[in-house]
Amino acid sequence: MSQKKFIDILMLILFFFCLASSFLPEQSHKLTGIGFTSLIICHNILNRNFYKSFLRGKFNWRRMINFATIIFLAVSMLITIISGSALADYFSAPDLNWRSIHLGAAIVATVSLFVHILIHASRYIKGKIFYVASMLVFILAVGAVFGLPYLDRWFHTVKINRSEILRGEKLNLGGKILIVYFSRIGNTNFLGEVDAVSGASLMLDGKKIVGNAQMIAELVQSVLGGEIFEIQTEKIYPADYPQTTQVAKQEFLSGELPALVKLPTVENYDKIILIYPLWWSNLPKPVETFLRSSDLSGKKIYPIVTHGGGGLGESIDTLKSFTRAEIAEPLDIYSSDIPASRKIIFEWLKKS
Ligand SMILES: Cc1cc2nc3c(=O)[nH]c(=O)nc-3n(C[C@H](O)[C@H](O)[C@H](O)COP(=O)(O)O)c2cc1C
């Protein structure tokens, strides 16, 4: 086997390892990423003739598609490497949402890589086999576009450094502020250790699990100050994620309002920042219990919804249907974007 082919096969294997390792401990993803980047450099050195003959010869359709794919591949790979290095703190990166950039670029790179391989394979495989291979590439590409964000949303553990992400500019909104949040974490029976939790993406500060809504509450507090109140239900939700979704579904079907451990003294506050996860595209029932049990007339509610892709869902319409308080323009934050969301929260509060 030629040196070129050997490197290419190794690259392909490492690429899949790289994708898979994003769901394993951070160090393994970093190592496969560095290994893959080194092979990209080798691949380019071995294929340097491509650059020499770049503008020579005829430009037919096949060659143009090949060029376009290589450009897409090169740019997306470069962005994946830069954003990966930013996430790994290899350089002092500007304040951008590097996680989303990394995921988006990795998806484009995956699709471009499949097409790139198919174009090269078309030199050796013809007829029926080529159509089968094209079909396979198409399925893999669709799988990458939809599957990677899905896996990232539900199975990727987001590591955070609490003290670092809480740092930043402060804002004075005026009035007395109460930050109320409801989170699955804190209303379940797991012990705060990651091994005891199944399903859905988790946010970890060291070994400690942090609820998504809880993290947003702390981010809001780091911007505005104010008190934090956690909505806690008397009943305990299952540690198992799919089971929790079933319990919540039952609450929506029965209309049950889960009893709360206690209520905050809302009369002492003017502004309430209300943070909750989207549940079945709607407002979680425990949040409804809080809103229905508190006199919120004359107050202003600032809703922040954290979700796994569903945005605000119907939760704001539900909220408005029984609340007499003034409702500010809501903000929704995709769960994986929370660690990088302080600036977004700051800007939203500033214009609310
Ligand atoms: C019972 C339940 C139902 C959910 N339903 C949706 C949904 O309809 N749409 C969505 O985008 N995310 C949904 N999610 C995902 C959560 O909104 C998301 O993971 C959120 O960030 C979790 O916040 P938390 O860790 O503070 O509980 C659901 C989660 C649970 C537990």
The ligand as an SDF file (V2000), in Angstrom:
LIG
                    3D

 31 33  0  0  0  0  0  0  0  0999 V2000
  -39.7230   16.3020   31.0160 C   0  0  0  0  0  0  0  0  0  0  0  0
  -38.8850   16.9700   29.9810 C   0  0  0  0  0  0  0  0  0  0  0  0
  -39.4440   17.3830   28.7790 C   0  0  0  0  0  0  0  0  0  0  0  0
  -38.6800   18.0820   27.8510 C   0  0  0  0  0  0  0  0  0  0  0  0
  -39.2790   18.5340   26.7020 N   0  0  0  0  0  0  0  0  0  0  0  0
  -38.5480   19.2640   25.8220 C   0  0  0  0  0  0  0  0  0  0  0  0
  -39.1670   19.7820   24.6580 C   0  0  0  0  0  0  0  0  0  0  0  0
  -40.3530   19.5940   24.3930 O   0  0  0  0  0  0  0  0  0  0  0  0
  -38.3970   20.5090   23.8000 N   0  0  0  0  0  0  0  0  0  0  0  0
  -37.0790   20.7490   24.0390 C   0  0  0  0  0  0  0  0  0  0  0  0
  -36.4430   21.4190   23.2520 O   0  0  0  0  0  0  0  0  0  0  0  0
  -36.4770   20.2730   25.1480 N   0  0  0  0  0  0  0  0  0  0  0  0
  -37.1710   19.5430   26.0460 C   0  0  0  0  0  0  0  0  0  0  0  0
  -36.5820   19.0640   27.1700 N   0  0  0  0  0  0  0  0  0  0  0  0
  -35.1580   19.3630   27.4060 C   0  0  0  0  0  0  0  0  0  0  0  0
  -34.9660   20.4790   28.4300 C   0  0  0  0  0  0  0  0  0  0  0  0
  -35.7870   21.5950   28.1610 O   0  0  0  0  0  0  0  0  0  0  0  0
  -33.5120   20.9580   28.4300 C   0  0  0  0  0  0  0  0  0  0  0  0
  -32.6440   19.8460   28.5380 O   0  0  0  0  0  0  0  0  0  0  0  0
  -33.2440   21.9380   29.5500 C   0  0  0  0  0  0  0  0  0  0  0  0
  -32.0520   22.6640   29.2760 O   0  0  0  0  0  0  0  0  0  0  0  0
  -33.0950   21.2260   30.8860 C   0  0  0  0  0  0  0  0  0  0  0  0
  -32.9030   22.1630   31.9460 O   0  0  0  0  0  0  0  0  0  0  0  0
  -32.6310   21.6800   33.4390 P   0  0  0  0  0  0  0  0  0  0  0  0
  -31.2910   20.9610   33.4390 O   0  0  0  0  0  0  0  0  0  0  0  0
  -32.5360   22.9460   34.2420 O   0  0  0  0  0  0  0  0  0  0  0  0
  -33.7570   20.8140   33.8640 O   0  0  0  0  0  0  0  0  0  0  0  0
  -37.3010   18.3330   28.1010 C   0  0  0  0  0  0  0  0  0  0  0  0
  -36.7350   17.8660   29.2890 C   0  0  0  0  0  0  0  0  0  0  0  0
  -37.4870   17.1910   30.2230 C   0  0  0  0  0  0  0  0  0  0  0  0
  -36.8620   16.6930   31.4870 C   0  0  0  0  0  0  0  0  0  0  0  0
  1  2  1  0
  2  3  1  0
  2 30  2  0
  3  4  2  0
  4  5  1  0
  4 28  1  0
  5  6  2  0
  6  7  1  0
  6 13  1  0
  7  8  2  0
  7  9  1  0
  9 10  1  0
 10 11  2  0
 10 12  1  0
 12 13  2  0
 13 14  1  0
 14 15  1  0
 14 28  1  0
 15 16  1  0
 16 17  1  0
 16 18  1  0
 18 19  1  0
 18 20  1  0
 20 21  1  0
 20 22  1  0
 22 23  1  0
 23 24  1  0
 24 25  2  0
 24 26  1  0
 24 27  1  0
 28 29  2  0
 29 30  1  0
 30 31  1  0
M  END
$$$$
